Amino acid sequence: MVEPKHNTEPQTLIESDLFPFDFLSDLAEIESWRKEIYRPVYHVHKWWATRLGSVFRGILLACCEPSDTDFEKEFYKNHQFAGKVVFDPFMGSGTTVGEASKLGFTAIGRDINPVVVEAARMALGSLHKSSITKAFCDLREGVGEQIRALYKAKDALGLECDVLYYFWVKNAACAECGARVDLFPSYIVARHACATHNPIAQVLCPRCGDVFPPSRTATKENCPACGHQFDPTHGPAQNTKAHCPYCHHDFVIAKTIRETGRPPEHRLYAKLLLKPNGEKVYLAATDEDRAMYAGAASRLETEGLSLPCLQIADGHNTRQVLNYGYRSWRDFFNNRQLLALGLLHHAICKISDEHVRAALFSVFSSTLEFNNMFASYKGEGTGAVRHMFSHHILKPERTPIEANVWGTERSSGAFSTLFKSRLLRCIDYRERPFEVSLSSSRGKASHSKVFGCSLPFEGQVEMGWLNGREPGRKKIFLSCGSSHGTGLQSGSVDYVVTDPPFFDNVHYSELADFFYAWQQLRPGTCESEIGTTRQQDEVQDTDPRCFARKLEAVFRECHRVLVDSGLLVFTYHHSRHDGWLAVSEACIGAGFRFVNAHPVKAEMSVAAPKSQAKEPIDIDIVLVCRKACADERPHQSVDAAWLQGIQKTRAKIARYLQKPRRFSRNDMKVLVISQFLVELCPGRTLRETSDALTGMLPQVEASATSLLHEVQRLSVHTRPTPRRSSHEELYLFR
């Protein structure tokens, strides 16, 4: 690796302490609650850890602007950085690529997973609203009618209605007497999402199966149909065990199911109907309903549809479902779902226009996560279907919901509703991109959309690489494969801006195979050579050293393709010390040094991984790196670097907490470590940096606790405070 000489480039805004992370965090706070509204281009299809567009627009802009820029003014200008090239080696859903394109860069994106590359190619490529809408209407009048016919049922008076949702329950054979035991955790089968304002619920009688609204007594109900008295809050399945109501034996659910060697059986017990007049009604399932399902199952056997056959491989996120007897991704669907999805898939395959076909397949793929036997019921008052990835794991749902696959005007998670809420919203945004502007009136914060900050998306996506610089070309280049070897020309990229995976977090490929099982059924899409998205080169590993080696290989390639004056900027956070050792080893080992680190608001504070954590991390750290210089020497001692890092941490905390924000001990720890790395890194070897970082671990823990106590004592996190100069901020915590 050729070492650059000492850098003499003028400092950019992203490298300086004036980087407006507080302003970007304000925007991120708004965007994080409704990412699909404010950046719909990156949310047509499911992907994990999709980053905030406003933050990455700000990062990209700050890479090009000098440190004295009036950033808030520049943020809302229409920029065209023609001739500058941005590369994202961990493209994901395409946030960096899309934001770079909006700013006029040539944007290059690469990802190892074919599911997300296909989704990004569609969302950023050619989309013609009139052609797509016409094709959707043709589907609605054709296969849509067939699918809607599968979801018809009669109400208590014999009136035919649309079925919004069918309700199922898993059951297992009692290990003692062999009787089938329904695995209800409770007999309250439906609640309103806003239960405090709308207490209406539905209760199932365990004896006769009648469905009725409960009385005001919480733990005692009398069934109006059969008179049976029961406690609706307590079902046979509690935690890991089930109680047999026939022989009163308790048995371990997972063990009992695992011994059968196949997935658990399901029983249809209720339905929610939509009457022609728009009224909704909950009813018990009837023999006619079960006969309708049996008819769909029989038809599935004769249709000859292409259905997924990809087997589930063992992994961190798949082990639980394998223990429940699931062996193929096809097992995640019941027969009526397979019939409806298979018919829809076949109809989309026959669309001749490849761009229209790709767009509708993206909606189809999105529909999968809401229409399987791992989805559950959230209740009325919000999107009723809780999709299968709501917990970021594959959790066998004991009371799954079967939604109407095509959908009605009142449906959640259906093909027709996702077409409007995701695809059409994406197209509208592409035609008129906007940014969010913050303001205050009469002491209350508000926000609005600002149009004209970017030109419309051109839809020019090429699957392949940029061959040399093409001045004036605002084009997007995408490819699927490992980023430790790209084939890009050396020195062809100005900025690498990315968000790498975390080594011990969600293993994307293990979950993405759920979508790929269907994607691989059609030609002309991004494919994996080994028939699965699970790749040996995926930068994801529970072993921090393995993770560091894989990440270093990608960063080495980034070092090669970057111009000597280029920047590597990426977002990262981790509460564990080895997570920071891994990322520092990867950066320094690849020939980079840390220049600065900025806190910025991360994803929504109530996101599943955060709400379940004891000390959730609510910030990302924007790590700014340059190529290490051959003649560089340490600027200061380890102790001096530590004191400087603590001082900068205090100043950035003060700026970040100008607005009332959630802030945890792990947030503080992330800030302390990242600032220390920036001060420590210049001129030191990988071993010297790692040893110093490890040696300071006790101080990191103690300082994080101490600083958090200071924040709590001053109540900065619970009330707005006046803006302070950077000089005044240094004294805030003294």
Sequence and secondary structure as in RCSB ss.txt:
>XXXX:A:sequence
MVEPKHNTEPQTLIESDLFPFDFLSDLAEIESWRKEIYRPVYHVHKWWATRLGSVFRGILLACCEPSDTDFEKEF
YKNHQFAGKVVFDPFMGSGTTVGEASKLGFTAIGRDINPVVVEAARMALGSLHKSSITKAFCDLREGVGEQIRAL
YKAKDALGLECDVLYYFWVKNAACAECGARVDLFPSYIVARHACATHNPIAQVLCPRCGDVFPPSRTATKENCPA
CGHQFDPTHGPAQNTKAHCPYCHHDFVIAKTIRETGRPPEHRLYAKLLLKPNGEKVYLAATDEDRAMYAGAASRL
ETEGLSLPCLQIADGHNTRQVLNYGYRSWRDFFNNRQLLALGLLHHAICKISDEHVRAALFSVFSSTLEFNNMFA
SYKGEGTGAVRHMFSHHILKPERTPIEANVWGTERSSGAFSTLFKSRLLRCIDYRERPFEVSLSSSRGKASHSKV
FGCSLPFEGQVEMGWLNGREPGRKKIFLSCGSSHGTGLQSGSVDYVVTDPPFFDNVHYSELADFFYAWQQLRPGT
CESEIGTTRQQDEVQDTDPRCFARKLEAVFRECHRVLVDSGLLVFTYHHSRHDGWLAVSEACIGAGFRFVNAHPV
KAEMSVAAPKSQAKEPIDIDIVLVCRKACADERPHQSVDAAWLQGIQKTRAKIARYLQKPRRFSRNDMKVLVISQ
FLVELCPGRTLRETSDALTGMLPQVEASATSLLHEVQRLSVHTRPTPRRSSHEELYLFR
>XXXX:A:secstr
           BGGGSTT  HHHHHHHHHHHHH HHHHSGGG SS  TT   HHHHHHHHHHHHSBTT  HHHHH
TS    TT EEEESS TTTHHHHHHHHTT EEEEEES HHHHHHHHHHHS   HHHHHHHHHHHHHTHHHHHHHT
TEEE TTS EEEEEEEEEEEEEE TTT  EEE  S SEEEE TTTTT   EEEE TTT  EE   S SS EE TT
T  EE TT  SEETTEEE TTT  EEEHHHHHHTTTS  EEEEEEEEEE TTS EEEEE  HHHHHHHHHHHHHH
HHH       B    TTTHHHHHTT  BGGGGS HHHHHHHHHHHHHHHT S HHHHHHHHHHHHHHHTTSSTT 
EE  TTS  EE TTTTSS    SS EEE SS  TT SS HHHHIIIIIIHHHHHHHS EEEEEEEETTEEEEEEE
ESSS      EEES   S  TT   EEEEES TTS    TT EEEEEE    TTS  HHHHHHHHHHHHTTSTTS
   TTSSS  TT S  SSHHHHHHHHHHHHHHHHHHEEEEEEEEEEE  SSHHHHHHHHHHHHHTTEEEEEEEEE
E S TT HHHHT SS   EEEEEEEEE  TT   SS HHHHHHHHHHHHHHHHHHHTTS     HHHHHHHHHHH
HHHHH TT  HHHHHHHHHHTHHHHHHHHHHHHHHHHHHTTTTS      HHHHTTTT 
